[in-house]
Amino acid sequence: MAFRFVHNKATENDFLPLMKQPGSTESRGAPQCSNLALSFFVSLKKARDRVADLVSRGIDTHVRTGGYVGKLELITSDGHLSKRPNKRGHLNLFQEEGVLFADRVTEYHNAIAPKNKEAEHVAS
């Protein structure tokens, strides 16, 4: 399983690499190959840790991430996936042309962990 920031309900626009997102103002100096990959996380916790990091740096996570973390299964034919996650649990997927993801999201969770555990799972 893998986890990615999405809107609730996910659309294919939630599965665009950073460099292909309309109006992306992300500036990281020289263009990087990783900006052409889709970001996934190995767990819901790791995805939420990333949101916490963004919030701590003053980044509006709802706009950037869609406010939710979607869970989906990645398969070999989706593209080239990092062999190992980095220390933050992040994986890059270089998507094969024509692969669609939005309808494969099986669960939605708030990107920021709710204080009430019963509010944890948003929808399937």
Summary of the structure (lengths in Angstrom):
residues: 124
radius of gyration: 14.0
end to end distance: 14.6
largest distance: 43.7
contacts: 322
relative contact order: 0.26
helix: 31%
strand: 24%
